[in-house]
Structures are given as structure tokens and as C-alpha cells.
Amino acid sequence: MTKTTAELDASAAKHLWGHFSRHGAGITPPIITRGEGSTIFDSNGKSYIDGLSGLFVVQVGHGREELAEAAAKQAKELSFFPLWSYVTPPAIELAERLAGYAPGDLNRVFFTTGGGEAVESAWKLAKQYFKKVGKPGKHKVISRSIAYHGTPQGALAITGIPALKEPFEPLTPGAFRVPNTNIYRAPAPMDTDPKAFGIWAADRIAEAIEFEGPDTVAAVFLEPVQNAGGCFPPPPGYFERVREICDRYDVLLVSDEVICAFGRIGSMFACNDFGYVPDIITCAKGMTSGYSPIGAMIASDRLFEPFDDGTSSFAHGYTFGGHPVSAAVALANLDIFEREGINAHVAQTAPAFRATLEKLRDLPIVGDVRGEGFFYGIELVKDKATKETFTDAEAERILRGFLSTALFDAGLYCRADDRGDPVVQLAPPLICGQKEFDDMEQILRSVLTEAGNLL
């Protein structure tokens, strides 16, 4: 018997513990029941633009029967088997496919069930790799301020958001922070010189390595476009300098592409969009367009070599890592990418997406519009001329108290976020075009205008 919306609400309030969610009297989260293309529907039948691809996930859109059928077919043939001293055909085929997309000699794929686990795996690999090559002191990692890298204890330590870490401290030791690439908040004169700002930001990594001691630092974790804080693209020359720094100090460069991979920026892997070759790529989300959970750490042949001696092992793994059903869905999803030219579509239409969102700059509350590909942040400000941001109380009132609900009520699912300065984030399915761009801009314009009137 199908439950009514009221019955589902009551059951959720009694039994369901939401992720990153507030609970209490009067809080009734919307119930999302189905999706079609770039549209989602709630339990009352109302439709919304999926302006965040679920959670930066649903690249090829909702309702793809081909992906559901791939899952059913694989489940009938082999529903599950672990990759612990055994392998399965879907995992083998997917590993080969991913290695083919990755740059350089990144040919070894270690599967996980999600992005945080991929980050956790990368840090553990970095530690064990350096122990095996005779540099046991190299264990520390460097990441950027406000950057989000996941919730496991190691990945959370790499995360640069103090408020997310404080409830779970003490965390895994050894993680250190450097400035991010938010040029909107860069000090003068670098705020008008992207090249100089990029070199300055990269050089802070070298400074941190020197301060901690090069013989203690194992890896640098960076997103191609940083998510938390509102979509910070890399300035010109940034990753080129970071690569030079990592090579100079024998530090691994980890490209955390949990969000940015699989067409979000334009290529299968965003490091290709920005012209650098990392030592490790971490990825997840868009690999299956969300139709089944999977993640991966893709490592270079150099990192795998010490484990390829017949006696060693990377003593790490997950029961559902490389799950055969998820791997089969990923392969079918990548088939869609290639058959429909998803990446080419992003490359061709991304300038129009940018131009459409740029129209919002005429609103007094909009301070900055930034991003790449189909991944954008709109920073909201109290004073456009001075770039003054909101107080904590104002952010609570405007973002959580008004914007999140108002945007959704107006028919747009996106993210109002204040993990750094207040932003609205947009990352629609990669099948979207000008109609969806225009619809999102019109909803944003109406709601942000109203929000500005609350100041």
C-alpha cells in the first residue's frame, strides 16, 4: 500500500536521520519521488529544475532506463562479489576504461563506494607508498582553506572547514592548510592580476612544505575547481606551479575530482581541462550519474610499482568497492557520454551558461559569479562596493531562513551555502541547454531581488 505524503512525513520524522540536516518541530523536508531529465518531482507532484544534479551527480539526467536496465541485467548475472583477492568482469572493464581517460601513467584503479572513501584511500596510499620507498617520515598532507574533501576521519582532517571538524575532534593528525584561490577576496593588487595571484597561492604550498619539513609531507590534495566557498577556479599558471613544487619536494599531487570529473568542467577528468598531470585522481559522483554508488582512486604506475612484488599488499579495502552492479552501471553511463557527446555539449554550451548567470551581476546583492563548465557559484554580499559580507545572524536569516526555501518554492533546487562566504551554487545536469539556463536565471533573479530587499 502506497503511503500518503502525510504518512511519509510522519514516518521520516520518527525514523529517518538526515545527512547534514537539521531536525526538530516544524522541520519537514520535501519528499522527492521521481526525476525526468533535468526535472525532479515531489510527493505532491510539483516539479522543480534540478539545478544541482542531485548533489553534483546526475550528469546525464534522471530517468535513464538504459542505466536501470544495466543494473538489472548485472544483478541477475552476478549481484555481488568482493575485489578481495578476486575480480569481476565489470570491475576489470571499468578500470581499463577509467585508465584510458586519465592522463599520463595513471593506470591503476582502486575502487571505493564513494568520494570520501576515495580521498581516505589516497592518503593511506601516500603514507604506505613512502614507507615502502624508504621515506617513512612523509605522512603529512596539505589542502586549502574552506575546501571540503569528505567525512571519514582522514578525509575530514584534510577538509578545511573548522565548523565541520570541531564536533569530531581529535581527528587524524597531520593535515595542514594553505590559502585557496578565491581571487574575489584576494588582497590588492592581486585581485586584478589573476596570474600573479595564482603564483602567489601556489607558492604558499611550497612555503607550507618548507615549514613542516619536506621529509614529512606526503601529498597535496586540491580540487580542480574548489567546491566549498563557492566554486573557486584555478588562476592561470596555478597548477603548473603546484606541479613544479610537488616534483621539487617529492610530494604527491592528488587531484580530488569527486565533483569535477565526468564532464562537470568539460572533460572526463578536469585535470585535463587545466593542463596538469596529478599522481592520484579521486573521483565518484558522476561516474554512474548517481544510478548506483561507486568511487575510485586512480594512481600512477609509479605508485603501484612497490606493491607489485608478489608479496606486498595495500592493506585497505571496502566490501562494496567496485560492486559489479555499480561497475556495470558506470560502463553504461560512460557509453551514454560517448554516444551523445556529453563532454562536447558542456564545452559548447558552458559559455552560454556563464553569460546567462553573469546577467545577475546587476543585482545589488550579487558580488561575484564564478566557476567553470556546468559548475558555478554566485557570491552574495551586503555591500557590493566594499564586498562586505553578511554577519552570522544575517546569513542565518537570509540563506537558511529565506533563500533555501524561497528558491525551492519558486521551482529551483540548488544550494545556498555559507561554509565560506554566502553563495548560491548551481551545477545542473550536463544535458541542459539555454532554456534551462534562462529558467534558472529568472528564478534566481526574482528570489535574489526579494532577498536583497531583506537587508
Protein Blocks (a to p, Z undefined) as FASTA:
>chain_A
ZZdfklmmmmmmmmpccehiaedehiacdddfbdehjaccdfkopacddfkgonoplmno
ghilklmmmmmmmmmmombdcfehpacfklmmmmmmmmmmpgcjlfbccddfbfklmmmm
mmmmmmmmmmmnopaklmbdcddehiacbjbfklmmmpccfklmmmmcccdehiacdddf
bfklpccfklmmmklmmmmmmmmmmmmmmmnopklcfbdcddfbacehpapaddehklmm
mmmmmmmnopacdddfklmgghlnopablklmnopacfbdcdefkmnnopagcddddddf
klmmmmmnopaccddddfkgoiaklmmmmmmmmmmmmmnommmmmmmmmmmmmmmmmmmm
mpmklmbdcdehjaccddddfblklopacdfklmmmmmmmmmmmmmmmnopacdddfkbc
cdddddddfkbcfklmmmmmmmmmmmmmmmmmmZZ
